Amino acid sequence: MDAKGSEPLEEEREKIESEEPFDLDELLPAIGEFGRYQKLLLWLICLPACIPCGFCAFNQLFMTDVPEEYWCKIPELQNFSSEERKLYGIPTIERDGLEEFSQCTRYAVDWKAILADNVDPSTILPNSSWPVEHCRDGWEYNSSIVMSSIVIDYNLVCEYDIYPTLGLVALNTGGPAGVYLFGLLNDRAGRRISYFCCLATLLFGSFITAASSSFWMWAFSRVIVGLTIPAVYQIPFIIALELVGPNYRSFVTVMTCTFYTFGLMMLAGVTYLIRDWVELTLYTSVPFLFYFLYMFVMPESPRWLLMKGKLEEALQILEKMAKVNGKQFPAAFKNKLQKRVQAEKNRTVKKEEVSIGAFDLCRTPNMRLKTILITLNWFVNETVYLGLSYYGPSLGENQYLSFFLSSLVEIPSYVVCWIIMDRWGRRWPMCMLMILGGISCVATVVLPEDAVMETLFLYLLSKSMISASFLIIYPFAGELYPTQVRGVGIGTSSYIGGLGLIVIPFITYLGKENLVLPLVIMGCISVAGGFTGLRLPETLHHRLPQTLEEGELFGQDWTFDDCFRCGPSKKSPTGSYENLSHDPSDAALELNAAVPLNGGGARGGGGAAGGSGGYDSGPATEKTPLELARLRRQSMKRLVRQASTMDTQKTAAGAMQLTYWF
């Protein structure tokens, strides 16, 4: 081909390249997928930025500590000792074969008259025939262990003992609304602004919590804090994900979960040292004011900037990243990116996008069944994980140690599930962990009441397993939903799953009467969810669906025997990378059957087509060099990293989105 004829060809090639949407993953290998820049960002900014979530989500458990001993307050007996006040004014009741002082009733007698008739207090003898009444003047508390809590300050015992549970409901009610609001802000104003607005809201709610003078003011402040709980964790997580290459997103995900867990372990130490609930609120929130210093160093996400067409700002960050990583920034990148951004803008104006909603997931039977099962398993994992996290301080002899251990066991579970996911698949590890974790919870019912340490051990075993399965459900759901509806599907499942966070405080409330009852309920839920998950198809080393039509076909050939098959049924020929071009109509096969790049015809025995025997090697299959180049790009872009990759949903431009993932 002569030079004159190649000029239009080159122009057409540049036009096609400029019309293709730009993916930052194409540039990261050149400037560093996980270089010094990303490491500094991850270890010094993004991971520490996850700590406020755990601190402010679980400090409430220790604000609502209930003293083991409390009784009705009798103003006329305040000059007596606490033992005498109980002896004279509080009736006894029988509980578990033992007699103890009532916590919610007192004798309804005229103490002024009785004291006037008895100069010597030792002559006062309570009479069981005296009438009793509810505590009308409040309560007294033994503060030798629990020195301060909202229960003591607001008298949240007896008929008011459900109020601390309502506080947890208030905290969890704000979560879905907050993720939606901060998700909009995250996509419209950027990651930096969204994070600092989220942090400011969290601190504002915490300050109101510390200044609360009534329970309802305190509960309102917890709603404000709850607005930020998932989002304040997810935004720095998304920033980190968007700045590293696909090969390191799994590492970033596991490290973020691990650092979040370290935050919970630190909280156990803080709550042990700080016993005043107002001081605890301030100690677990005021230090995060220093996080506003991140405004000077935290970068905006280049993916978001590219999505918004802010080319110069994105280039500055990417050039700085390349410089810090010691890489040479591609000289031709700026011109290429300008063409692509402009083409993307033009295409957005000209092309009418088809809106796909959650109802499209339920239009066909197989896709509807998978959506229901994914959502159910998300609900189970989220509900049981949070329920066990809430219930940790109630078990064992020391609530601070129990909470510390319940957080500590999560770390090895993350490492184990990270390994087994890529060897045995997603479905069986997730389901077995849910079933075995549930059985560990249910098994506590056969233990005697005084088996404190045995109950704690089974609880910790269950907590580690449900933590691992909760980590698996996220990438598993992302692989089950087709690319076309992945964001909608994960968002729908996670929001519905979040409803369990509103219900679970009432389940843990049942533990006031029977310590193991909440564990049995959560165990049964976990076992049931684990068995239903076996109906889902395995995704490891399988071609992932791209459209709703492919999603309907994926797993349609499921049989009952698949329930007993551990691990993927087939292995990708390329290891952890899988070429999704398996169908004869795909671009890869067209390349195999097409002509070489020099324009010559396909030879019957010289190429892949000759071996396939099913494709015509005549003129009908001949491709121009430009068409071949375009087909090659299409085929290469269908290579998907599956193993060791935990991704989050993206917009059409490749930017990550928030998901209600606690």
Secondary structure as GFF3:
##gff-version 3
##sequence-region A 1 662
A	DSSP	alpha_helix	3	19	.	.	.	ID=ss1
A	DSSP	three_ten_helix	24	26	.	.	.	ID=ss2
A	DSSP	alpha_helix	28	31	.	.	.	ID=ss3
A	DSSP	alpha_helix	36	41	.	.	.	ID=ss4
A	DSSP	pi_helix	42	46	.	.	.	ID=ss5
A	DSSP	three_ten_helix	48	50	.	.	.	ID=ss6
A	DSSP	alpha_helix	51	58	.	.	.	ID=ss7
A	DSSP	alpha_helix	60	63	.	.	.	ID=ss8
A	DSSP	beta_strand	70	72	.	.	.	ID=ss9
A	DSSP	three_ten_helix	75	77	.	.	.	ID=ss10
A	DSSP	alpha_helix	82	89	.	.	.	ID=ss11
A	DSSP	beta_strand	92	95	.	.	.	ID=ss12
A	DSSP	beta_strand	98	101	.	.	.	ID=ss13
A	DSSP	beta_strand	105	107	.	.	.	ID=ss14
A	DSSP	alpha_helix	111	117	.	.	.	ID=ss15
A	DSSP	three_ten_helix	121	123	.	.	.	ID=ss16
A	DSSP	beta_strand	132	134	.	.	.	ID=ss17
A	DSSP	beta_strand	139	141	.	.	.	ID=ss18
A	DSSP	alpha_helix	150	154	.	.	.	ID=ss19
A	DSSP	three_ten_helix	158	160	.	.	.	ID=ss20
A	DSSP	alpha_helix	163	188	.	.	.	ID=ss21
A	DSSP	alpha_helix	191	210	.	.	.	ID=ss22
A	DSSP	alpha_helix	215	226	.	.	.	ID=ss23
A	DSSP	alpha_helix	229	243	.	.	.	ID=ss24
A	DSSP	three_ten_helix	246	248	.	.	.	ID=ss25
A	DSSP	alpha_helix	249	273	.	.	.	ID=ss26
A	DSSP	alpha_helix	277	283	.	.	.	ID=ss27
A	DSSP	three_ten_helix	286	296	.	.	.	ID=ss28
A	DSSP	alpha_helix	302	307	.	.	.	ID=ss29
A	DSSP	alpha_helix	311	324	.	.	.	ID=ss30
A	DSSP	alpha_helix	333	350	.	.	.	ID=ss31
A	DSSP	three_ten_helix	358	362	.	.	.	ID=ss32
A	DSSP	alpha_helix	365	391	.	.	.	ID=ss33
A	DSSP	three_ten_helix	392	394	.	.	.	ID=ss34
A	DSSP	alpha_helix	399	408	.	.	.	ID=ss35
A	DSSP	alpha_helix	410	424	.	.	.	ID=ss36
A	DSSP	alpha_helix	427	442	.	.	.	ID=ss37
A	DSSP	three_ten_helix	443	446	.	.	.	ID=ss38
A	DSSP	alpha_helix	452	480	.	.	.	ID=ss39
A	DSSP	three_ten_helix	483	485	.	.	.	ID=ss40
A	DSSP	alpha_helix	486	497	.	.	.	ID=ss41
A	DSSP	alpha_helix	500	509	.	.	.	ID=ss42
A	DSSP	three_ten_helix	510	512	.	.	.	ID=ss43
A	DSSP	alpha_helix	517	533	.	.	.	ID=ss44
A	DSSP	alpha_helix	548	553	.	.	.	ID=ss45
A	DSSP	three_ten_helix	560	564	.	.	.	ID=ss46
A	DSSP	beta_strand	577	579	.	.	.	ID=ss47
A	DSSP	alpha_helix	587	593	.	.	.	ID=ss48
A	DSSP	alpha_helix	608	612	.	.	.	ID=ss49
A	DSSP	three_ten_helix	619	621	.	.	.	ID=ss50
A	DSSP	alpha_helix	625	636	.	.	.	ID=ss51
A	DSSP	beta_strand	639	641	.	.	.	ID=ss52
###
